[in-house]
Amino acid sequence: MSKSTTHIDGIMATLTILGADKKSVDVETLTVACFKAFPALFSMDLFKEYPRIDRVKNRIKDLLHADLVIEYNDNYTLTKNGKGWGEKNT
């Protein structure tokens, strides 16, 4: 990604890499993967070596409303639109 990565871009890129177009990804796996890929975006403020699940959960709401992901019991899958985002942006 050439532009500055946002939380939403980071989550979408991570879901794409994790294969969420074919299988659901639980919120904890997603959080850790986002943190590993983008530590500056998904780390705690005072303890930078730890991920913040709330940063993922808060932005997932935007992705749900944009019809990019679907959620079932804190497990996320890319929609057709989400898969298209991944093909275009990753």
CORHU-V766416 format. One record per residue. N is the residue number from 1. RES is the residue in three letters. OMEGA is omega in radians with two decimals (* if undefined). NEAR is the number of other C-alpha atoms within 8 Angstrom. D_FIRST is the distance of its C-alpha to the first C-alpha in whole Angstrom. Layout:
# CORHU-V766416
n=N res=RES omega=OMEGA near=NEAR d_first=D_FIRST
n=N res=RES omega=OMEGA near=NEAR d_first=D_FIRST
This chain:
# CORHU-V766416
n=1 res=MET omega=-3.08 near=6 d_first=0
n=2 res=SER omega=3.12 near=3 d_first=4
n=3 res=LYS omega=3.09 near=4 d_first=6
n=4 res=SER omega=-3.12 near=5 d_first=8
n=5 res=THR omega=3.07 near=7 d_first=7
n=6 res=THR omega=3.07 near=7 d_first=10
n=7 res=HIS omega=-3.12 near=11 d_first=13
n=8 res=ILE omega=3.10 near=9 d_first=13
n=9 res=ASP omega=3.14 near=8 d_first=9
n=10 res=GLY omega=3.13 near=12 d_first=10
n=11 res=ILE omega=-3.13 near=12 d_first=13
n=12 res=MET omega=3.11 near=11 d_first=12
n=13 res=ALA omega=-3.13 near=11 d_first=9
n=14 res=THR omega=3.09 near=12 d_first=12
n=15 res=LEU omega=3.13 near=14 d_first=15
n=16 res=THR omega=-3.13 near=13 d_first=14
n=17 res=ILE omega=3.14 near=7 d_first=14
n=18 res=LEU omega=3.10 near=7 d_first=17
n=19 res=GLY omega=-3.09 near=8 d_first=18
n=20 res=ALA omega=3.01 near=13 d_first=19
n=21 res=ASP omega=-3.11 near=13 d_first=20
n=22 res=LYS omega=-3.10 near=6 d_first=23
n=23 res=LYS omega=3.13 near=7 d_first=24
n=24 res=SER omega=3.14 near=9 d_first=24
n=25 res=VAL omega=-3.13 near=12 d_first=22
n=26 res=ASP omega=-3.01 near=9 d_first=24
n=27 res=VAL omega=3.14 near=12 d_first=23
n=28 res=GLU omega=3.08 near=7 d_first=24
n=29 res=THR omega=3.12 near=8 d_first=22
n=30 res=LEU omega=-3.13 near=13 d_first=19
n=31 res=THR omega=-3.13 near=13 d_first=20
n=32 res=VAL omega=3.14 near=9 d_first=20
n=33 res=ALA omega=3.07 near=9 d_first=17
n=34 res=CYS omega=3.13 near=13 d_first=15
n=35 res=PHE omega=3.14 near=14 d_first=17
n=36 res=LYS omega=-3.12 near=7 d_first=16
n=37 res=ALA omega=-3.05 near=8 d_first=12
n=38 res=PHE omega=-3.04 near=9 d_first=12
n=39 res=PRO omega=-3.13 near=11 d_first=16
n=40 res=ALA omega=-3.13 near=7 d_first=15
n=41 res=LEU omega=-2.96 near=8 d_first=15
n=42 res=PHE omega=3.11 near=15 d_first=17
n=43 res=SER omega=3.04 near=13 d_first=20
n=44 res=MET omega=-3.11 near=10 d_first=23
n=45 res=ASP omega=-3.09 near=5 d_first=24
n=46 res=LEU omega=-3.12 near=4 d_first=27
n=47 res=PHE omega=-3.00 near=7 d_first=26
n=48 res=LYS omega=-3.12 near=10 d_first=23
n=49 res=GLU omega=-3.12 near=6 d_first=24
n=50 res=TYR omega=3.13 near=7 d_first=24
n=51 res=PRO omega=3.08 near=12 d_first=22
n=52 res=ARG omega=-3.13 near=11 d_first=22
n=53 res=ILE omega=-3.11 near=10 d_first=23
n=54 res=ASP omega=3.11 near=6 d_first=24
n=55 res=ARG omega=3.09 near=9 d_first=20
n=56 res=VAL omega=-3.08 near=14 d_first=19
n=57 res=LYS omega=-3.14 near=9 d_first=22
n=58 res=ASN omega=-3.13 near=8 d_first=22
n=59 res=ARG omega=3.09 near=10 d_first=19
n=60 res=ILE omega=3.12 near=11 d_first=20
n=61 res=LYS omega=3.11 near=8 d_first=22
n=62 res=ASP omega=-3.14 near=8 d_first=20
n=63 res=LEU omega=3.07 near=11 d_first=19
n=64 res=LEU omega=-3.13 near=11 d_first=22
n=65 res=HIS omega=3.13 near=7 d_first=23
n=66 res=ALA omega=-3.12 near=7 d_first=20
n=67 res=ASP omega=3.06 near=10 d_first=22
n=68 res=LEU omega=3.09 near=14 d_first=18
n=69 res=VAL omega=2.95 near=13 d_first=20
n=70 res=ILE omega=-3.06 near=10 d_first=24
n=71 res=GLU omega=3.00 near=9 d_first=26
n=72 res=TYR omega=3.13 near=6 d_first=29
n=73 res=ASN omega=3.14 near=4 d_first=30
n=74 res=ASP omega=3.00 near=7 d_first=27
n=75 res=ASN omega=-3.00 near=10 d_first=25
n=76 res=TYR omega=3.11 near=13 d_first=22
n=77 res=THR omega=3.09 near=14 d_first=22
n=78 res=LEU omega=3.01 near=14 d_first=19
n=79 res=THR omega=3.06 near=11 d_first=21
n=80 res=LYS omega=3.10 near=8 d_first=21
n=81 res=ASN omega=3.11 near=9 d_first=19
n=82 res=GLY omega=3.09 near=13 d_first=16
n=83 res=LYS omega=3.08 near=12 d_first=16
n=84 res=GLY omega=3.08 near=8 d_first=16
n=85 res=TRP omega=-3.12 near=10 d_first=13
n=86 res=GLY omega=3.14 near=11 d_first=11
n=87 res=GLU omega=-3.10 near=7 d_first=13
n=88 res=LYS omega=-2.92 near=6 d_first=11
n=89 res=ASN omega=-3.12 near=7 d_first=7
n=90 res=THR omega=* near=7 d_first=7
